[in-house]
Amino acid sequence: MEVICLFTSKLLEFDNMALKYIVGSTVASFAFAYVCDTAMSDHKLFGGTTPKTVATDEWWKETDKKFQAWPRTAGPPVVMNPIRRQNYIVKS
């Protein structure tokens, strides 16, 4: 079985053997990249530790408390016209 690809009025023919190598090498490169990424980030190949702010949710809770404590002031709701780039106040 042959796969025929039309490219600027020339026919490029890929037989099963070439297609097998192309697909196989693409899959192998993705697998290699995944293994390298996992080894470096999850298994800490080059040492180091995961920061506390990422490892636990304590930091996130404290930060969220701080943001919720700030006073909030807002004007009336607006709608933007993307064509003219004008903002219109919504009257409800």
PyMOL Python script that loads the backbone (N, CA, C, O; Angstrom):
from pymol import cmd

cmd.read_pdbstr("""\
ATOM      1  N   MET A   1       0.838  -1.177   0.000  1.00  0.00           N
ATOM      2  CA  MET A   1       0.000   0.000   0.000  1.00  0.00           C
ATOM      3  C   MET A   1       0.881   1.238   0.000  1.00  0.00           C
ATOM      4  O   MET A   1       1.840   1.313   0.768  1.00  0.00           O
ATOM      5  N   GLU A   2       0.576   2.194  -0.837  1.00  0.00           N
ATOM      6  CA  GLU A   2       1.357   3.411  -0.934  1.00  0.00           C
ATOM      7  C   GLU A   2       0.501   4.617  -0.593  1.00  0.00           C
ATOM      8  O   GLU A   2      -0.683   4.671  -0.926  1.00  0.00           O
ATOM      9  N   VAL A   3       1.106   5.568   0.065  1.00  0.00           N
ATOM     10  CA  VAL A   3       0.429   6.823   0.363  1.00  0.00           C
ATOM     11  C   VAL A   3       0.968   7.852  -0.611  1.00  0.00           C
ATOM     12  O   VAL A   3       2.180   8.047  -0.705  1.00  0.00           O
ATOM     13  N   ILE A   4       0.082   8.506  -1.332  1.00  0.00           N
ATOM     14  CA  ILE A   4       0.499   9.480  -2.334  1.00  0.00           C
ATOM     15  C   ILE A   4       0.110  10.870  -1.844  1.00  0.00           C
ATOM     16  O   ILE A   4      -1.036  11.099  -1.457  1.00  0.00           O
ATOM     17  N   CYS A   5       1.055  11.787  -1.861  1.00  0.00           N
ATOM     18  CA  CYS A   5       0.829  13.152  -1.399  1.00  0.00           C
ATOM     19  C   CYS A   5       1.049  14.089  -2.581  1.00  0.00           C
ATOM     20  O   CYS A   5       2.081  14.013  -3.249  1.00  0.00           O
ATOM     21  N   LEU A   6       0.092  14.968  -2.842  1.00  0.00           N
ATOM     22  CA  LEU A   6       0.197  15.908  -3.954  1.00  0.00           C
ATOM     23  C   LEU A   6       0.904  17.157  -3.453  1.00  0.00           C
ATOM     24  O   LEU A   6       0.437  17.793  -2.508  1.00  0.00           O
ATOM     25  N   PHE A   7       2.026  17.518  -4.074  1.00  0.00           N
ATOM     26  CA  PHE A   7       2.793  18.667  -3.621  1.00  0.00           C
ATOM     27  C   PHE A   7       3.346  19.404  -4.828  1.00  0.00           C
ATOM     28  O   PHE A   7       4.276  18.924  -5.476  1.00  0.00           O
ATOM     29  N   THR A   8       2.793  20.548  -5.133  1.00  0.00           N
ATOM     30  CA  THR A   8       3.172  21.411  -6.259  1.00  0.00           C
ATOM     31  C   THR A   8       3.379  20.623  -7.548  1.00  0.00           C
ATOM     32  O   THR A   8       4.459  20.617  -8.138  1.00  0.00           O
ATOM     33  N   SER A   9       2.346  19.987  -7.942  1.00  0.00           N
ATOM     34  CA  SER A   9       2.256  19.215  -9.190  1.00  0.00           C
ATOM     35  C   SER A   9       3.261  18.066  -9.283  1.00  0.00           C
ATOM     36  O   SER A   9       3.449  17.511 -10.365  1.00  0.00           O
ATOM     37  N   LYS A  10       3.900  17.702  -8.195  1.00  0.00           N
ATOM     38  CA  LYS A  10       4.778  16.536  -8.172  1.00  0.00           C
ATOM     39  C   LYS A  10       4.163  15.525  -7.226  1.00  0.00           C
ATOM     40  O   LYS A  10       3.590  15.893  -6.201  1.00  0.00           O
ATOM     41  N   LEU A  11       4.276  14.289  -7.557  1.00  0.00           N
ATOM     42  CA  LEU A  11       3.763  13.249  -6.678  1.00  0.00           C
ATOM     43  C   LEU A  11       4.907  12.691  -5.845  1.00  0.00           C
ATOM     44  O   LEU A  11       5.895  12.176  -6.370  1.00  0.00           O
ATOM     45  N   LEU A  12       4.747  12.809  -4.552  1.00  0.00           N
ATOM     46  CA  LEU A  12       5.730  12.224  -3.653  1.00  0.00           C
ATOM     47  C   LEU A  12       5.154  10.926  -3.135  1.00  0.00           C
ATOM     48  O   LEU A  12       4.049  10.911  -2.594  1.00  0.00           O
ATOM     49  N   GLU A  13       5.861   9.872  -3.288  1.00  0.00           N
ATOM     50  CA  GLU A  13       5.363   8.577  -2.863  1.00  0.00           C
ATOM     51  C   GLU A  13       6.099   8.125  -1.607  1.00  0.00           C
ATOM     52  O   GLU A  13       7.329   8.102  -1.556  1.00  0.00           O
ATOM     53  N   PHE A  14       5.325   7.773  -0.614  1.00  0.00           N
ATOM     54  CA  PHE A  14       5.876   7.209   0.609  1.00  0.00           C
ATOM     55  C   PHE A  14       5.377   5.779   0.704  1.00  0.00           C
ATOM     56  O   PHE A  14       4.170   5.545   0.770  1.00  0.00           O
ATOM     57  N   ASP A  15       6.276   4.838   0.713  1.00  0.00           N
ATOM     58  CA  ASP A  15       5.836   3.461   0.878  1.00  0.00           C
ATOM     59  C   ASP A  15       5.670   3.155   2.372  1.00  0.00           C
ATOM     60  O   ASP A  15       5.988   3.984   3.224  1.00  0.00           O
ATOM     61  N   ASN A  16       5.180   1.987   2.665  1.00  0.00           N
ATOM     62  CA  ASN A  16       4.905   1.616   4.055  1.00  0.00           C
ATOM     63  C   ASN A  16       6.155   1.650   4.919  1.00  0.00           C
ATOM     64  O   ASN A  16       6.089   1.979   6.104  1.00  0.00           O
ATOM     65  N   MET A  17       7.289   1.311   4.328  1.00  0.00           N
ATOM     66  CA  MET A  17       8.527   1.274   5.095  1.00  0.00           C
ATOM     67  C   MET A  17       8.889   2.671   5.602  1.00  0.00           C
ATOM     68  O   MET A  17       9.212   2.841   6.777  1.00  0.00           O
ATOM     69  N   ALA A  18       8.836   3.666   4.718  1.00  0.00           N
ATOM     70  CA  ALA A  18       9.179   5.033   5.121  1.00  0.00           C
ATOM     71  C   ALA A  18       8.164   5.571   6.115  1.00  0.00           C
ATOM     72  O   ALA A  18       8.538   6.230   7.085  1.00  0.00           O
ATOM     73  N   LEU A  19       6.888   5.300   5.887  1.00  0.00           N
ATOM     74  CA  LEU A  19       5.835   5.771   6.779  1.00  0.00           C
ATOM     75  C   LEU A  19       5.994   5.158   8.171  1.00  0.00           C
ATOM     76  O   LEU A  19       5.750   5.816   9.182  1.00  0.00           O
ATOM     77  N   LYS A  20       6.403   3.900   8.207  1.00  0.00           N
ATOM     78  CA  LYS A  20       6.618   3.217   9.482  1.00  0.00           C
ATOM     79  C   LYS A  20       7.745   3.890  10.260  1.00  0.00           C
ATOM     80  O   LYS A  20       7.634   4.076  11.472  1.00  0.00           O
ATOM     81  N   TYR A  21       8.822   4.254   9.580  1.00  0.00           N
ATOM     82  CA  TYR A  21       9.942   4.907  10.248  1.00  0.00           C
ATOM     83  C   TYR A  21       9.573   6.315  10.720  1.00  0.00           C
ATOM     84  O   TYR A  21       9.988   6.735  11.800  1.00  0.00           O
ATOM     85  N   ILE A  22       8.805   7.035   9.925  1.00  0.00           N
ATOM     86  CA  ILE A  22       8.407   8.395  10.297  1.00  0.00           C
ATOM     87  C   ILE A  22       7.520   8.365  11.541  1.00  0.00           C
ATOM     88  O   ILE A  22       7.771   9.098  12.498  1.00  0.00           O
ATOM     89  N   VAL A  23       6.497   7.531  11.532  1.00  0.00           N
ATOM     90  CA  VAL A  23       5.582   7.443  12.674  1.00  0.00           C
ATOM     91  C   VAL A  23       6.315   6.902  13.901  1.00  0.00           C
ATOM     92  O   VAL A  23       6.128   7.404  15.009  1.00  0.00           O
ATOM     93  N   GLY A  24       7.134   5.896  13.705  1.00  0.00           N
ATOM     94  CA  GLY A  24       7.871   5.310  14.825  1.00  0.00           C
ATOM     95  C   GLY A  24       8.830   6.292  15.470  1.00  0.00           C
ATOM     96  O   GLY A  24       8.913   6.366  16.696  1.00  0.00           O
ATOM     97  N   SER A  25       9.553   7.047  14.659  1.00  0.00           N
ATOM     98  CA  SER A  25      10.500   8.010  15.224  1.00  0.00           C
ATOM     99  C   SER A  25       9.784   9.164  15.911  1.00  0.00           C
ATOM    100  O   SER A  25      10.285   9.698  16.901  1.00  0.00           O
ATOM    101  N   THR A  26       8.617   9.558  15.400  1.00  0.00           N
ATOM    102  CA  THR A  26       7.837  10.614  16.055  1.00  0.00           C
ATOM    103  C   THR A  26       7.348  10.157  17.420  1.00  0.00           C
ATOM    104  O   THR A  26       7.453  10.897  18.398  1.00  0.00           O
ATOM    105  N   VAL A  27       6.817   8.951  17.491  1.00  0.00           N
ATOM    106  CA  VAL A  27       6.349   8.407  18.772  1.00  0.00           C
ATOM    107  C   VAL A  27       7.522   8.247  19.739  1.00  0.00           C
ATOM    108  O   VAL A  27       7.398   8.551  20.926  1.00  0.00           O
ATOM    109  N   ALA A  28       8.651   7.771  19.234  1.00  0.00           N
ATOM    110  CA  ALA A  28       9.823   7.586  20.094  1.00  0.00           C
ATOM    111  C   ALA A  28      10.342   8.918  20.628  1.00  0.00           C
ATOM    112  O   ALA A  28      10.774   8.989  21.779  1.00  0.00           O
ATOM    113  N   SER A  29      10.308   9.971  19.820  1.00  0.00           N
ATOM    114  CA  SER A  29      10.792  11.268  20.296  1.00  0.00           C
ATOM    115  C   SER A  29       9.883  11.835  21.380  1.00  0.00           C
ATOM    116  O   SER A  29      10.367  12.442  22.335  1.00  0.00           O
ATOM    117  N   PHE A  30       8.557  11.642  21.243  1.00  0.00           N
ATOM    118  CA  PHE A  30       7.641  12.094  22.292  1.00  0.00           C
ATOM    119  C   PHE A  30       7.854  11.292  23.579  1.00  0.00           C
ATOM    120  O   PHE A  30       7.803  11.854  24.673  1.00  0.00           O
ATOM    121  N   ALA A  31       8.088  10.000  23.455  1.00  0.00           N
ATOM    122  CA  ALA A  31       8.331   9.166  24.632  1.00  0.00           C
ATOM    123  C   ALA A  31       9.624   9.589  25.331  1.00  0.00           C
ATOM    124  O   ALA A  31       9.667   9.670  26.558  1.00  0.00           O
ATOM    125  N   PHE A  32      10.664   9.857  24.563  1.00  0.00           N
ATOM    126  CA  PHE A  32      11.938  10.306  25.128  1.00  0.00           C
ATOM    127  C   PHE A  32      11.780  11.645  25.841  1.00  0.00           C
ATOM    128  O   PHE A  32      12.328  11.841  26.925  1.00  0.00           O
ATOM    129  N   ALA A  33      11.030  12.569  25.233  1.00  0.00           N
ATOM    130  CA  ALA A  33      10.798  13.875  25.858  1.00  0.00           C
ATOM    131  C   ALA A  33      10.019  13.727  27.159  1.00  0.00           C
ATOM    132  O   ALA A  33      10.305  14.427  28.130  1.00  0.00           O
ATOM    133  N   TYR A  34       9.041  12.829  27.191  1.00  0.00           N
ATOM    134  CA  TYR A  34       8.255  12.598  28.408  1.00  0.00           C
ATOM    135  C   TYR A  34       9.133  12.040  29.526  1.00  0.00           C
ATOM    136  O   TYR A  34       9.041  12.478  30.673  1.00  0.00           O
ATOM    137  N   VAL A  35       9.980  11.075  29.187  1.00  0.00           N
ATOM    138  CA  VAL A  35      10.862  10.475  30.193  1.00  0.00           C
ATOM    139  C   VAL A  35      11.835  11.525  30.736  1.00  0.00           C
ATOM    140  O   VAL A  35      12.065  11.587  31.944  1.00  0.00           O
ATOM    141  N   CYS A  36      12.402  12.343  29.862  1.00  0.00           N
ATOM    142  CA  CYS A  36      13.325  13.388  30.320  1.00  0.00           C
ATOM    143  C   CYS A  36      12.615  14.397  31.211  1.00  0.00           C
ATOM    144  O   CYS A  36      13.155  14.797  32.243  1.00  0.00           O
ATOM    145  N   ASP A  37      11.412  14.813  30.829  1.00  0.00           N
ATOM    146  CA  ASP A  37      10.651  15.778  31.624  1.00  0.00           C
ATOM    147  C   ASP A  37      10.314  15.216  32.995  1.00  0.00           C
ATOM    148  O   ASP A  37      10.451  15.906  34.005  1.00  0.00           O
ATOM    149  N   THR A  38       9.878  13.976  33.030  1.00  0.00           N
ATOM    150  CA  THR A  38       9.531  13.348  34.305  1.00  0.00           C
ATOM    151  C   THR A  38      10.763  13.197  35.194  1.00  0.00           C
ATOM    152  O   THR A  38      10.693  13.448  36.398  1.00  0.00           O
ATOM    153  N   ALA A  39      11.877  12.794  34.615  1.00  0.00           N
ATOM    154  CA  ALA A  39      13.096  12.599  35.402  1.00  0.00           C
ATOM    155  C   ALA A  39      13.602  13.914  35.980  1.00  0.00           C
ATOM    156  O   ALA A  39      14.078  13.946  37.115  1.00  0.00           O
ATOM    157  N   MET A  40      13.504  14.992  35.219  1.00  0.00           N
ATOM    158  CA  MET A  40      14.042  16.266  35.692  1.00  0.00           C
ATOM    159  C   MET A  40      13.101  16.989  36.644  1.00  0.00           C
ATOM    160  O   MET A  40      13.555  17.581  37.623  1.00  0.00           O
ATOM    161  N   SER A  41      11.804  16.954  36.376  1.00  0.00           N
ATOM    162  CA  SER A  41      10.892  17.735  37.212  1.00  0.00           C
ATOM    163  C   SER A  41      10.347  16.959  38.400  1.00  0.00           C
ATOM    164  O   SER A  41      10.315  17.487  39.511  1.00  0.00           O
ATOM    165  N   ASP A  42       9.921  15.730  38.198  1.00  0.00           N
ATOM    166  CA  ASP A  42       9.304  14.974  39.289  1.00  0.00           C
ATOM    167  C   ASP A  42      10.324  14.250  40.162  1.00  0.00           C
ATOM    168  O   ASP A  42      10.183  14.223  41.384  1.00  0.00           O
ATOM    169  N   HIS A  43      11.331  13.674  39.556  1.00  0.00           N
ATOM    170  CA  HIS A  43      12.315  12.896  40.313  1.00  0.00           C
ATOM    171  C   HIS A  43      13.538  13.716  40.698  1.00  0.00           C
ATOM    172  O   HIS A  43      14.465  13.190  41.314  1.00  0.00           O
ATOM    173  N   LYS A  44      13.551  14.999  40.343  1.00  0.00           N
ATOM    174  CA  LYS A  44      14.626  15.925  40.713  1.00  0.00           C
ATOM    175  C   LYS A  44      15.995  15.347  40.367  1.00  0.00           C
ATOM    176  O   LYS A  44      16.840  15.157  41.242  1.00  0.00           O
ATOM    177  N   LEU A  45      16.202  15.073  39.087  1.00  0.00           N
ATOM    178  CA  LEU A  45      17.438  14.480  38.599  1.00  0.00           C
ATOM    179  C   LEU A  45      18.660  15.316  38.972  1.00  0.00           C
ATOM    180  O   LEU A  45      19.708  14.767  39.312  1.00  0.00           O
ATOM    181  N   PHE A  46      18.528  16.638  38.908  1.00  0.00           N
ATOM    182  CA  PHE A  46      19.652  17.519  39.209  1.00  0.00           C
ATOM    183  C   PHE A  46      19.600  18.069  40.633  1.00  0.00           C
ATOM    184  O   PHE A  46      20.293  19.034  40.955  1.00  0.00           O
ATOM    185  N   GLY A  47      18.787  17.461  41.472  1.00  0.00           N
ATOM    186  CA  GLY A  47      18.696  17.896  42.863  1.00  0.00           C
ATOM    187  C   GLY A  47      17.665  19.000  43.040  1.00  0.00           C
ATOM    188  O   GLY A  47      16.909  19.323  42.123  1.00  0.00           O
ATOM    189  N   GLY A  48      17.651  19.563  44.220  1.00  0.00           N
ATOM    190  CA  GLY A  48      16.701  20.624  44.523  1.00  0.00           C
ATOM    191  C   GLY A  48      15.442  20.068  45.156  1.00  0.00           C
ATOM    192  O   GLY A  48      15.244  18.855  45.235  1.00  0.00           O
ATOM    193  N   THR A  49      14.606  20.971  45.600  1.00  0.00           N
ATOM    194  CA  THR A  49      13.362  20.572  46.240  1.00  0.00           C
ATOM    195  C   THR A  49      12.208  21.346  45.625  1.00  0.00           C
ATOM    196  O   THR A  49      12.405  22.359  44.954  1.00  0.00           O
ATOM    197  N   THR A  50      11.018  20.856  45.862  1.00  0.00           N
ATOM    198  CA  THR A  50       9.826  21.562  45.409  1.00  0.00           C
ATOM    199  C   THR A  50       9.541  22.684  46.400  1.00  0.00           C
ATOM    200  O   THR A  50       9.545  22.448  47.608  1.00  0.00           O
ATOM    201  N   PRO A  51       9.293  23.905  45.913  1.00  0.00           N
ATOM    202  CA  PRO A  51       9.022  25.009  46.836  1.00  0.00           C
ATOM    203  C   PRO A  51       7.796  24.730  47.699  1.00  0.00           C
ATOM    204  O   PRO A  51       6.862  24.050  47.275  1.00  0.00           O
ATOM    205  N   LYS A  52       7.817  25.265  48.912  1.00  0.00           N
ATOM    206  CA  LYS A  52       6.715  25.047  49.851  1.00  0.00           C
ATOM    207  C   LYS A  52       5.411  25.621  49.300  1.00  0.00           C
ATOM    208  O   LYS A  52       4.335  25.084  49.564  1.00  0.00           O
ATOM    209  N   THR A  53       5.504  26.713  48.534  1.00  0.00           N
ATOM    210  CA  THR A  53       4.290  27.335  48.005  1.00  0.00           C
ATOM    211  C   THR A  53       3.596  26.450  46.983  1.00  0.00           C
ATOM    212  O   THR A  53       2.395  26.591  46.754  1.00  0.00           O
ATOM    213  N   VAL A  54       4.334  25.547  46.374  1.00  0.00           N
ATOM    214  CA  VAL A  54       3.746  24.630  45.401  1.00  0.00           C
ATOM    215  C   VAL A  54       3.330  23.327  46.068  1.00  0.00           C
ATOM    216  O   VAL A  54       2.310  22.740  45.706  1.00  0.00           O
ATOM    217  N   ALA A  55       4.110  22.875  47.037  1.00  0.00           N
ATOM    218  CA  ALA A  55       3.884  21.568  47.651  1.00  0.00           C
ATOM    219  C   ALA A  55       2.674  21.539  48.573  1.00  0.00           C
ATOM    220  O   ALA A  55       1.999  20.513  48.663  1.00  0.00           O
ATOM    221  N   THR A  56       2.379  22.654  49.269  1.00  0.00           N
ATOM    222  CA  THR A  56       1.248  22.676  50.202  1.00  0.00           C
ATOM    223  C   THR A  56       0.286  23.784  49.815  1.00  0.00           C
ATOM    224  O   THR A  56       0.643  24.702  49.077  1.00  0.00           O
ATOM    225  N   ASP A  57      -0.930  23.691  50.316  1.00  0.00           N
ATOM    226  CA  ASP A  57      -1.908  24.731  49.991  1.00  0.00           C
ATOM    227  C   ASP A  57      -2.019  25.777  51.097  1.00  0.00           C
ATOM    228  O   ASP A  57      -2.892  26.642  51.040  1.00  0.00           O
ATOM    229  N   GLU A  58      -1.143  25.711  52.107  1.00  0.00           N
ATOM    230  CA  GLU A  58      -1.162  26.683  53.204  1.00  0.00           C
ATOM    231  C   GLU A  58      -0.902  28.097  52.676  1.00  0.00           C
ATOM    232  O   GLU A  58      -1.584  29.047  53.061  1.00  0.00           O
ATOM    233  N   TRP A  59       0.088  28.224  51.795  1.00  0.00           N
ATOM    234  CA  TRP A  59       0.428  29.530  51.228  1.00  0.00           C
ATOM    235  C   TRP A  59      -0.741  30.081  50.434  1.00  0.00           C
ATOM    236  O   TRP A  59      -1.047  31.269  50.528  1.00  0.00           O
ATOM    237  N   TRP A  60      -1.396  29.238  49.657  1.00  0.00           N
ATOM    238  CA  TRP A  60      -2.528  29.683  48.843  1.00  0.00           C
ATOM    239  C   TRP A  60      -3.665  30.188  49.726  1.00  0.00           C
ATOM    240  O   TRP A  60      -4.288  31.200  49.405  1.00  0.00           O
ATOM    241  N   LYS A  61      -3.947  29.498  50.835  1.00  0.00           N
ATOM    242  CA  LYS A  61      -5.028  29.920  51.737  1.00  0.00           C
ATOM    243  C   LYS A  61      -4.725  31.279  52.362  1.00  0.00           C
ATOM    244  O   LYS A  61      -5.607  32.133  52.450  1.00  0.00           O
ATOM    245  N   GLU A  62      -3.481  31.480  52.796  1.00  0.00           N
ATOM    246  CA  GLU A  62      -3.108  32.765  53.398  1.00  0.00           C
ATOM    247  C   GLU A  62      -3.170  33.896  52.373  1.00  0.00           C
ATOM    248  O   GLU A  62      -3.631  34.994  52.687  1.00  0.00           O
ATOM    249  N   THR A  63      -2.713  33.635  51.162  1.00  0.00           N
ATOM    250  CA  THR A  63      -2.774  34.649  50.114  1.00  0.00           C
ATOM    251  C   THR A  63      -4.215  34.986  49.781  1.00  0.00           C
ATOM    252  O   THR A  63      -4.550  36.155  49.588  1.00  0.00           O
ATOM    253  N   ASP A  64      -5.062  33.985  49.712  1.00  0.00           N
ATOM    254  CA  ASP A  64      -6.477  34.211  49.422  1.00  0.00           C
ATOM    255  C   ASP A  64      -7.132  35.030  50.534  1.00  0.00           C
ATOM    256  O   ASP A  64      -7.948  35.909  50.257  1.00  0.00           O
ATOM    257  N   LYS A  65      -6.781  34.750  51.782  1.00  0.00           N
ATOM    258  CA  LYS A  65      -7.322  35.528  52.907  1.00  0.00           C
ATOM    259  C   LYS A  65      -6.921  36.999  52.786  1.00  0.00           C
ATOM    260  O   LYS A  65      -7.723  37.896  53.044  1.00  0.00           O
ATOM    261  N   LYS A  66      -5.664  37.230  52.388  1.00  0.00           N
ATOM    262  CA  LYS A  66      -5.181  38.606  52.258  1.00  0.00           C
ATOM    263  C   LYS A  66      -5.948  39.352  51.169  1.00  0.00           C
ATOM    264  O   LYS A  66      -6.333  40.506  51.359  1.00  0.00           O
ATOM    265  N   PHE A  67      -6.168  38.703  50.040  1.00  0.00           N
ATOM    266  CA  PHE A  67      -6.885  39.362  48.947  1.00  0.00           C
ATOM    267  C   PHE A  67      -8.351  39.588  49.287  1.00  0.00           C
ATOM    268  O   PHE A  67      -8.928  40.596  48.880  1.00  0.00           O
ATOM    269  N   GLN A  68      -8.959  38.675  50.022  1.00  0.00           N
ATOM    270  CA  GLN A  68     -10.359  38.837  50.402  1.00  0.00           C
ATOM    271  C   GLN A  68     -10.529  39.934  51.449  1.00  0.00           C
ATOM    272  O   GLN A  68     -11.621  40.486  51.578  1.00  0.00           O
ATOM    273  N   ALA A  69      -9.483  40.263  52.196  1.00  0.00           N
ATOM    274  CA  ALA A  69      -9.574  41.279  53.240  1.00  0.00           C
ATOM    275  C   ALA A  69      -9.500  42.697  52.684  1.00  0.00           C
ATOM    276  O   ALA A  69      -9.911  43.635  53.367  1.00  0.00           O
ATOM    277  N   TRP A  70      -8.992  42.885  51.470  1.00  0.00           N
ATOM    278  CA  TRP A  70      -8.886  44.224  50.903  1.00  0.00           C
ATOM    279  C   TRP A  70     -10.270  44.775  50.611  1.00  0.00           C
ATOM    280  O   TRP A  70     -11.146  44.037  50.160  1.00  0.00           O
ATOM    281  N   PRO A  71     -10.482  46.065  50.861  1.00  0.00           N
ATOM    282  CA  PRO A  71     -11.783  46.647  50.520  1.00  0.00           C
ATOM    283  C   PRO A  71     -11.952  46.715  49.003  1.00  0.00           C
ATOM    284  O   PRO A  71     -10.998  46.957  48.264  1.00  0.00           O
ATOM    285  N   ARG A  72     -13.167  46.501  48.570  1.00  0.00           N
ATOM    286  CA  ARG A  72     -13.435  46.517  47.131  1.00  0.00           C
ATOM    287  C   ARG A  72     -14.347  47.682  46.801  1.00  0.00           C
ATOM    288  O   ARG A  72     -15.392  47.868  47.424  1.00  0.00           O
ATOM    289  N   THR A  73     -13.941  48.457  45.824  1.00  0.00           N
ATOM    290  CA  THR A  73     -14.782  49.545  45.335  1.00  0.00           C
ATOM    291  C   THR A  73     -14.895  49.368  43.836  1.00  0.00           C
ATOM    292  O   THR A  73     -13.939  48.970  43.170  1.00  0.00           O
ATOM    293  N   ALA A  74     -16.051  49.662  43.323  1.00  0.00           N
ATOM    294  CA  ALA A  74     -16.255  49.481  41.888  1.00  0.00           C
ATOM    295  C   ALA A  74     -17.230  50.526  41.382  1.00  0.00           C
ATOM    296  O   ALA A  74     -18.074  51.032  42.122  1.00  0.00           O
ATOM    297  N   GLY A  75     -17.094  50.830  40.123  1.00  0.00           N
ATOM    298  CA  GLY A  75     -18.028  51.737  39.484  1.00  0.00           C
ATOM    299  C   GLY A  75     -19.167  50.948  38.880  1.00  0.00           C
ATOM    300  O   GLY A  75     -19.301  49.750  39.130  1.00  0.00           O
ATOM    301  N   PRO A  76     -19.990  51.612  38.087  1.00  0.00           N
ATOM    302  CA  PRO A  76     -21.097  50.902  37.456  1.00  0.00           C
ATOM    303  C   PRO A  76     -20.577  49.914  36.410  1.00  0.00           C
ATOM    304  O   PRO A  76     -19.491  50.116  35.867  1.00  0.00           O
ATOM    305  N   PRO A  77     -21.325  48.857  36.120  1.00  0.00           N
ATOM    306  CA  PRO A  77     -20.879  47.897  35.108  1.00  0.00           C
ATOM    307  C   PRO A  77     -20.849  48.532  33.719  1.00  0.00           C
ATOM    308  O   PRO A  77     -21.689  49.370  33.391  1.00  0.00           O
ATOM    309  N   VAL A  78     -19.879  48.128  32.914  1.00  0.00           N
ATOM    310  CA  VAL A  78     -19.730  48.679  31.567  1.00  0.00           C
ATOM    311  C   VAL A  78     -19.678  47.551  30.549  1.00  0.00           C
ATOM    312  O   VAL A  78     -19.341  46.412  30.872  1.00  0.00           O
ATOM    313  N   VAL A  79     -20.021  47.895  29.311  1.00  0.00           N
ATOM    314  CA  VAL A  79     -19.933  46.971  28.188  1.00  0.00           C
ATOM    315  C   VAL A  79     -19.026  47.613  27.161  1.00  0.00           C
ATOM    316  O   VAL A  79     -19.167  48.800  26.865  1.00  0.00           O
ATOM    317  N   MET A  80     -18.100  46.848  26.615  1.00  0.00           N
ATOM    318  CA  MET A  80     -17.165  47.408  25.646  1.00  0.00           C
ATOM    319  C   MET A  80     -17.611  47.093  24.234  1.00  0.00           C
ATOM    320  O   MET A  80     -17.989  45.964  23.923  1.00  0.00           O
ATOM    321  N   ASN A  81     -17.564  48.104  23.383  1.00  0.00           N
ATOM    322  CA  ASN A  81     -17.815  47.920  21.964  1.00  0.00           C
ATOM    323  C   ASN A  81     -16.464  47.596  21.326  1.00  0.00           C
ATOM    324  O   ASN A  81     -15.616  48.482  21.226  1.00  0.00           O
ATOM    325  N   PRO A  82     -16.238  46.349  20.890  1.00  0.00           N
ATOM    326  CA  PRO A  82     -14.907  45.977  20.400  1.00  0.00           C
ATOM    327  C   PRO A  82     -14.534  46.631  19.075  1.00  0.00           C
ATOM    328  O   PRO A  82     -13.352  46.715  18.741  1.00  0.00           O
ATOM    329  N   ILE A  83     -15.523  47.093  18.318  1.00  0.00           N
ATOM    330  CA  ILE A  83     -15.210  47.695  17.022  1.00  0.00           C
ATOM    331  C   ILE A  83     -14.694  49.120  17.207  1.00  0.00           C
ATOM    332  O   ILE A  83     -13.662  49.485  16.644  1.00  0.00           O
ATOM    333  N   ARG A  84     -15.402  49.918  17.988  1.00  0.00           N
ATOM    334  CA  ARG A  84     -14.992  51.306  18.206  1.00  0.00           C
ATOM    335  C   ARG A  84     -14.132  51.471  19.452  1.00  0.00           C
ATOM    336  O   ARG A  84     -13.598  52.552  19.699  1.00  0.00           O
ATOM    337  N   ARG A  85     -13.996  50.423  20.224  1.00  0.00           N
ATOM    338  CA  ARG A  85     -13.225  50.442  21.461  1.00  0.00           C
ATOM    339  C   ARG A  85     -13.722  51.521  22.418  1.00  0.00           C
ATOM    340  O   ARG A  85     -12.942  52.279  22.996  1.00  0.00           O
ATOM    341  N   GLN A  86     -15.034  51.566  22.565  1.00  0.00           N
ATOM    342  CA  GLN A  86     -15.652  52.494  23.505  1.00  0.00           C
ATOM    343  C   GLN A  86     -16.369  51.701  24.580  1.00  0.00           C
ATOM    344  O   GLN A  86     -16.908  50.626  24.319  1.00  0.00           O
ATOM    345  N   ASN A  87     -16.371  52.232  25.773  1.00  0.00           N
ATOM    346  CA  ASN A  87     -17.071  51.594  26.879  1.00  0.00           C
ATOM    347  C   ASN A  87     -18.378  52.324  27.136  1.00  0.00           C
ATOM    348  O   ASN A  87     -18.411  53.554  27.161  1.00  0.00           O
ATOM    349  N   TYR A  88     -19.443  51.580  27.323  1.00  0.00           N
ATOM    350  CA  TYR A  88     -20.748  52.151  27.605  1.00  0.00           C
ATOM    351  C   TYR A  88     -21.205  51.678  28.972  1.00  0.00           C
ATOM    352  O   TYR A  88     -21.075  50.498  29.299  1.00  0.00           O
ATOM    353  N   ILE A  89     -21.743  52.594  29.778  1.00  0.00           N
ATOM    354  CA  ILE A  89     -22.255  52.241  31.096  1.00  0.00           C
ATOM    355  C   ILE A  89     -23.589  51.534  30.930  1.00  0.00           C
ATOM    356  O   ILE A  89     -24.470  52.008  30.212  1.00  0.00           O
ATOM    357  N   VAL A  90     -23.729  50.399  31.596  1.00  0.00           N
ATOM    358  CA  VAL A  90     -24.962  49.624  31.534  1.00  0.00           C
ATOM    359  C   VAL A  90     -25.917  50.183  32.572  1.00  0.00           C
ATOM    360  O   VAL A  90     -25.593  50.243  33.758  1.00  0.00           O
ATOM    361  N   LYS A  91     -27.097  50.592  32.122  1.00  0.00           N
ATOM    362  CA  LYS A  91     -28.106  51.118  33.044  1.00  0.00           C
ATOM    363  C   LYS A  91     -29.128  50.031  33.290  1.00  0.00           C
ATOM    364  O   LYS A  91     -29.781  49.551  32.364  1.00  0.00           O
ATOM    365  N   SER A  92     -29.258  49.648  34.554  1.00  0.00           N
ATOM    366  CA  SER A  92     -30.194  48.572  34.857  1.00  0.00           C
ATOM    367  C   SER A  92     -31.393  49.076  35.625  1.00  0.00           C
ATOM    368  O   SER A  92     -32.283  48.296  35.962  1.00  0.00           O
TER     369      SER A  92
END
""", "prot")
cmd.dss("prot")
cmd.show_as("cartoon", "prot")
cmd.util.cbc("prot")
cmd.orient("prot")
